[in-house]
Amino acid sequence: MLPVSRHSIFLLLGLWYGLAPASELPPGVKAFSFDTPRNFGYVIGDLIRHEVRVEAGVGQEIDAASLPKEGWINRWLMLRRAEVRSEGKRQVLTLEYQTFYSPLEVKNLAIPGFELKLAGSDGHLAVPAWTFTTAPIRELSVLRAEGQPPMRPDAVPAPVPAFGPAAASAGFGLAALGALAWWAYLGPWLPFGMRGRYFAEACRELRGLRGQEDTQEALHRGFACLHQAFNRTLGEPLFIEGLDEFFLGRPAYDALRNEIQDFFRASYEVFFGEGAPVPPFDLARMEALARSCLLAERRRP
C-alpha cells in the first residue's frame, strides 16, 4: 500500500468539499468549495489566503452577519480581511489571515472553522478548520561544528549622513534668531528698541480706541496720546510753530511733514476752536500717522 502524505489528504478534502453532492448542501445551494493554499512552510508574519465559493439560487446571498469578524481570533492569529464578491453566478468569500506564532520547532496550528448562513435559507454551510505547519525563522542556538563557521552577526546599518539635517537645523535656527531680533526691533522690548518707544505706546493706545465712534471724548484722547509722543520725542512740548525746527533736527520725519502739519492744525481746532477738526482727522487717520512715525523713529540715527 502506497503511503499518503498529509498534503495529499488536505487536497482530497478540498476536492471533496468542491464536489460535495447536492444532497449534503442546504436547499438551493448548487455548489460549494473551500480553496486553500499549501499547508506547510509558514513562518511568523506570513499571510494565508482562503477562498470560499458558493453557487446558490437567486436571493440566497451570503449573510454578512455570519461572516467571521475581522481582527484577532486568538493570541497568534488575526483575520485581516473578509470580503465577498460575485463571479457570475458564484459568490466568493476571500479571507486573509496573518499568523504571529513564533514556534521553537516545527508545529501544527489550525485556523478555526465557522458556519456561513445564506439569506432566505435556514441551512448553514460549514467551513472546516484548516491545519498548517509553521516553523521557526532560525534555531535558538547555532552550535559550532567542526569545519563550519558560526552564524554571522547582523550587518551593521550604514551610517545616515548627518550634515544635511545639521545644516538645515542651523539654518532654521539662524532664521528664527533673525525673526526674533526683527520682532524685538519692531517693539520696544530691547535697549535698541527704545528708539521706537514713544510712538509704539501711542499706537497701542490708539488701537484701544478702535471701534469707538469719533466722539469729542475719543478724539481728545487720540490727539492727546499722539501729542505726548511728539513731546517726548522732542524732549519738550511741541507746537505747530516749532514744526520746521523739529523737521530740521529730525529728517526721518520729513516725509511725513504734510500729514504731521495737518494733525497739528486739526488738534488746534479740537482743543481751541469750534471742536470740529479741520482738515478732518479721525481716529483711523491718527493711528496710521502713529504707525508711520514709529517707523520713522526707528530709522532715525
Contacts in CASP RR format, 6 or more apart in sequence:
PFRMAT RR
TARGET T0000
AUTHOR 0000-0000-0000
METHOD contacts of the structure
MODEL  1
MLPVSRHSIFLLLGLWYGLAPASELPPGVKAFSFDTPRNFGYVIGDLIRH
EVRVEAGVGQEIDAASLPKEGWINRWLMLRRAEVRSEGKRQVLTLEYQTF
YSPLEVKNLAIPGFELKLAGSDGHLAVPAWTFTTAPIRELSVLRAEGQPP
MRPDAVPAPVPAFGPAAASAGFGLAALGALAWWAYLGPWLPFGMRGRYFA
EACRELRGLRGQEDTQEALHRGFACLHQAFNRTLGEPLFIEGLDEFFLGR
PAYDALRNEIQDFFRASYEVFFGEGAPVPPFDLARMEALARSCLLAERRR
P
6 39 0 8 1.000
7 38 0 8 1.000
7 39 0 8 1.000
7 40 0 8 1.000
10 36 0 8 1.000
10 39 0 8 1.000
10 130 0 8 1.000
10 131 0 8 1.000
13 128 0 8 1.000
14 33 0 8 1.000
14 34 0 8 1.000
14 35 0 8 1.000
14 36 0 8 1.000
17 32 0 8 1.000
17 33 0 8 1.000
17 34 0 8 1.000
17 128 0 8 1.000
18 31 0 8 1.000
18 32 0 8 1.000
18 33 0 8 1.000
18 34 0 8 1.000
18 53 0 8 1.000
20 32 0 8 1.000
22 29 0 8 1.000
22 30 0 8 1.000
25 31 0 8 1.000
25 32 0 8 1.000
25 125 0 8 1.000
26 118 0 8 1.000
26 121 0 8 1.000
26 122 0 8 1.000
26 123 0 8 1.000
26 124 0 8 1.000
26 125 0 8 1.000
27 121 0 8 1.000
27 123 0 8 1.000
28 56 0 8 1.000
28 57 0 8 1.000
28 60 0 8 1.000
28 121 0 8 1.000
29 54 0 8 1.000
29 55 0 8 1.000
29 56 0 8 1.000
29 57 0 8 1.000
29 60 0 8 1.000
29 118 0 8 1.000
29 121 0 8 1.000
29 125 0 8 1.000
30 55 0 8 1.000
30 56 0 8 1.000
30 57 0 8 1.000
31 53 0 8 1.000
31 54 0 8 1.000
31 55 0 8 1.000
31 90 0 8 1.000
32 52 0 8 1.000
32 53 0 8 1.000
32 54 0 8 1.000
32 55 0 8 1.000
32 125 0 8 1.000
33 52 0 8 1.000
33 53 0 8 1.000
34 50 0 8 1.000
34 51 0 8 1.000
34 52 0 8 1.000
34 53 0 8 1.000
34 127 0 8 1.000
34 128 0 8 1.000
35 50 0 8 1.000
35 51 0 8 1.000
35 52 0 8 1.000
35 53 0 8 1.000
36 50 0 8 1.000
36 130 0 8 1.000
37 48 0 8 1.000
37 49 0 8 1.000
37 50 0 8 1.000
38 132 0 8 1.000
39 130 0 8 1.000
39 131 0 8 1.000
39 132 0 8 1.000
39 133 0 8 1.000
40 132 0 8 1.000
40 133 0 8 1.000
41 132 0 8 1.000
41 133 0 8 1.000
41 134 0 8 1.000
41 135 0 8 1.000
42 48 0 8 1.000
42 99 0 8 1.000
42 132 0 8 1.000
42 133 0 8 1.000
42 134 0 8 1.000
42 135 0 8 1.000
43 134 0 8 1.000
43 135 0 8 1.000
43 136 0 8 1.000
43 137 0 8 1.000
44 99 0 8 1.000
44 100 0 8 1.000
44 101 0 8 1.000
44 102 0 8 1.000
44 134 0 8 1.000
44 137 0 8 1.000
45 98 0 8 1.000
45 99 0 8 1.000
45 100 0 8 1.000
46 98 0 8 1.000
46 99 0 8 1.000
46 134 0 8 1.000
47 80 0 8 1.000
47 96 0 8 1.000
47 97 0 8 1.000
47 98 0 8 1.000
48 96 0 8 1.000
48 97 0 8 1.000
48 98 0 8 1.000
48 99 0 8 1.000
48 111 0 8 1.000
48 132 0 8 1.000
49 94 0 8 1.000
49 95 0 8 1.000
49 96 0 8 1.000
49 97 0 8 1.000
50 94 0 8 1.000
50 95 0 8 1.000
50 97 0 8 1.000
50 111 0 8 1.000
50 130 0 8 1.000
51 92 0 8 1.000
51 93 0 8 1.000
51 94 0 8 1.000
51 95 0 8 1.000
52 92 0 8 1.000
52 93 0 8 1.000
52 95 0 8 1.000
52 116 0 8 1.000
52 125 0 8 1.000
52 127 0 8 1.000
53 87 0 8 1.000
53 90 0 8 1.000
53 91 0 8 1.000
53 92 0 8 1.000
53 93 0 8 1.000
54 62 0 8 1.000
54 90 0 8 1.000
54 91 0 8 1.000
54 92 0 8 1.000
54 93 0 8 1.000
54 116 0 8 1.000
54 118 0 8 1.000
54 125 0 8 1.000
55 89 0 8 1.000
55 90 0 8 1.000
55 91 0 8 1.000
56 91 0 8 1.000
56 118 0 8 1.000
56 121 0 8 1.000
59 119 0 8 1.000
59 120 0 8 1.000
60 118 0 8 1.000
60 119 0 8 1.000
60 120 0 8 1.000
60 121 0 8 1.000
61 84 0 8 1.000
61 91 0 8 1.000
61 118 0 8 1.000
61 119 0 8 1.000
62 84 0 8 1.000
62 91 0 8 1.000
62 93 0 8 1.000
62 116 0 8 1.000
62 117 0 8 1.000
62 118 0 8 1.000
62 119 0 8 1.000
63 116 0 8 1.000
63 117 0 8 1.000
63 118 0 8 1.000
63 119 0 8 1.000
64 84 0 8 1.000
65 117 0 8 1.000
66 114 0 8 1.000
66 115 0 8 1.000
66 116 0 8 1.000
66 117 0 8 1.000
66 124 0 8 1.000
67 82 0 8 1.000
67 84 0 8 1.000
67 93 0 8 1.000
67 116 0 8 1.000
68 79 0 8 1.000
68 82 0 8 1.000
68 95 0 8 1.000
68 114 0 8 1.000
69 79 0 8 1.000
69 82 0 8 1.000
70 79 0 8 1.000
70 80 0 8 1.000
70 81 0 8 1.000
70 82 0 8 1.000
71 78 0 8 1.000
71 79 0 8 1.000
71 80 0 8 1.000
72 78 0 8 1.000
73 79 0 8 1.000
73 97 0 8 1.000
73 111 0 8 1.000
73 112 0 8 1.000
76 99 0 8 1.000
76 100 0 8 1.000
76 101 0 8 1.000
76 109 0 8 1.000
77 97 0 8 1.000
77 98 0 8 1.000
77 99 0 8 1.000
77 100 0 8 1.000
77 101 0 8 1.000
77 109 0 8 1.000
77 111 0 8 1.000
78 97 0 8 1.000
78 98 0 8 1.000
78 100 0 8 1.000
79 95 0 8 1.000
79 96 0 8 1.000
79 97 0 8 1.000
80 96 0 8 1.000
80 97 0 8 1.000
80 98 0 8 1.000
81 94 0 8 1.000
81 95 0 8 1.000
81 96 0 8 1.000
82 93 0 8 1.000
82 94 0 8 1.000
82 95 0 8 1.000
82 96 0 8 1.000
83 93 0 8 1.000
83 94 0 8 1.000
84 91 0 8 1.000
84 92 0 8 1.000
84 93 0 8 1.000
84 94 0 8 1.000
85 91 0 8 1.000
85 92 0 8 1.000
85 94 0 8 1.000
86 92 0 8 1.000
93 116 0 8 1.000
97 111 0 8 1.000
99 109 0 8 1.000
99 134 0 8 1.000
101 107 0 8 1.000
101 109 0 8 1.000
101 134 0 8 1.000
102 136 0 8 1.000
102 137 0 8 1.000
103 134 0 8 1.000
103 135 0 8 1.000
103 136 0 8 1.000
104 136 0 8 1.000
104 140 0 8 1.000
105 135 0 8 1.000
105 136 0 8 1.000
106 133 0 8 1.000
106 134 0 8 1.000
106 135 0 8 1.000
106 136 0 8 1.000
107 133 0 8 1.000
107 134 0 8 1.000
107 135 0 8 1.000
108 131 0 8 1.000
108 132 0 8 1.000
108 133 0 8 1.000
109 131 0 8 1.000
109 132 0 8 1.000
109 133 0 8 1.000
109 134 0 8 1.000
110 129 0 8 1.000
110 130 0 8 1.000
110 131 0 8 1.000
110 132 0 8 1.000
111 129 0 8 1.000
111 130 0 8 1.000
111 131 0 8 1.000
111 132 0 8 1.000
112 129 0 8 1.000
113 126 0 8 1.000
113 127 0 8 1.000
113 128 0 8 1.000
113 129 0 8 1.000
113 130 0 8 1.000
114 127 0 8 1.000
115 124 0 8 1.000
115 125 0 8 1.000
115 126 0 8 1.000
115 127 0 8 1.000
116 124 0 8 1.000
116 125 0 8 1.000
116 127 0 8 1.000
117 123 0 8 1.000
117 124 0 8 1.000
117 125 0 8 1.000
118 125 0 8 1.000
138 151 0 8 1.000
142 150 0 8 1.000
142 151 0 8 1.000
144 150 0 8 1.000
183 189 0 8 1.000
184 190 0 8 1.000
184 193 0 8 1.000
185 192 0 8 1.000
185 193 0 8 1.000
185 298 0 8 1.000
186 298 0 8 1.000
187 193 0 8 1.000
187 196 0 8 1.000
187 200 0 8 1.000
188 194 0 8 1.000
188 196 0 8 1.000
188 197 0 8 1.000
188 200 0 8 1.000
188 201 0 8 1.000
193 298 0 8 1.000
195 297 0 8 1.000
195 298 0 8 1.000
195 300 0 8 1.000
196 294 0 8 1.000
196 297 0 8 1.000
196 298 0 8 1.000
198 228 0 8 1.000
198 229 0 8 1.000
198 232 0 8 1.000
198 233 0 8 1.000
198 297 0 8 1.000
199 229 0 8 1.000
199 233 0 8 1.000
199 290 0 8 1.000
199 291 0 8 1.000
199 293 0 8 1.000
199 294 0 8 1.000
199 297 0 8 1.000
200 294 0 8 1.000
201 225 0 8 1.000
201 229 0 8 1.000
202 225 0 8 1.000
202 226 0 8 1.000
202 228 0 8 1.000
202 229 0 8 1.000
202 290 0 8 1.000
202 293 0 8 1.000
202 294 0 8 1.000
203 287 0 8 1.000
203 290 0 8 1.000
203 291 0 8 1.000
203 294 0 8 1.000
205 221 0 8 1.000
205 222 0 8 1.000
205 225 0 8 1.000
206 222 0 8 1.000
206 225 0 8 1.000
206 226 0 8 1.000
206 283 0 8 1.000
206 286 0 8 1.000
206 287 0 8 1.000
206 290 0 8 1.000
207 287 0 8 1.000
209 218 0 8 1.000
209 221 0 8 1.000
209 222 0 8 1.000
209 283 0 8 1.000
210 283 0 8 1.000
210 287 0 8 1.000
212 218 0 8 1.000
212 283 0 8 1.000
214 282 0 8 1.000
214 283 0 8 1.000
216 270 0 8 1.000
216 275 0 8 1.000
218 283 0 8 1.000
219 270 0 8 1.000
219 277 0 8 1.000
219 282 0 8 1.000
219 283 0 8 1.000
220 270 0 8 1.000
220 271 0 8 1.000
222 283 0 8 1.000
222 286 0 8 1.000
223 263 0 8 1.000
223 266 0 8 1.000
223 267 0 8 1.000
223 270 0 8 1.000
223 271 0 8 1.000
223 286 0 8 1.000
226 263 0 8 1.000
226 286 0 8 1.000
226 289 0 8 1.000
226 290 0 8 1.000
227 238 0 8 1.000
227 267 0 8 1.000
229 290 0 8 1.000
229 293 0 8 1.000
230 238 0 8 1.000
230 246 0 8 1.000
230 260 0 8 1.000
231 237 0 8 1.000
231 238 0 8 1.000
233 250 0 8 1.000
233 297 0 8 1.000
234 246 0 8 1.000
238 246 0 8 1.000
239 264 0 8 1.000
240 261 0 8 1.000
240 264 0 8 1.000
240 265 0 8 1.000
240 268 0 8 1.000
243 257 0 8 1.000
243 260 0 8 1.000
243 261 0 8 1.000
243 264 0 8 1.000
246 253 0 8 1.000
247 253 0 8 1.000
247 254 0 8 1.000
247 257 0 8 1.000
250 300 0 8 1.000
251 300 0 8 1.000
252 296 0 8 1.000
252 297 0 8 1.000
252 299 0 8 1.000
252 300 0 8 1.000
253 260 0 8 1.000
253 293 0 8 1.000
253 296 0 8 1.000
253 300 0 8 1.000
255 296 0 8 1.000
256 289 0 8 1.000
256 292 0 8 1.000
256 293 0 8 1.000
256 296 0 8 1.000
259 289 0 8 1.000
259 292 0 8 1.000
260 289 0 8 1.000
260 293 0 8 1.000
262 279 0 8 1.000
262 281 0 8 1.000
263 281 0 8 1.000
263 286 0 8 1.000
263 289 0 8 1.000
265 278 0 8 1.000
265 279 0 8 1.000
266 277 0 8 1.000
266 278 0 8 1.000
266 279 0 8 1.000
266 280 0 8 1.000
266 281 0 8 1.000
267 277 0 8 1.000
267 281 0 8 1.000
269 275 0 8 1.000
269 276 0 8 1.000
269 277 0 8 1.000
269 278 0 8 1.000
270 276 0 8 1.000
270 277 0 8 1.000
END
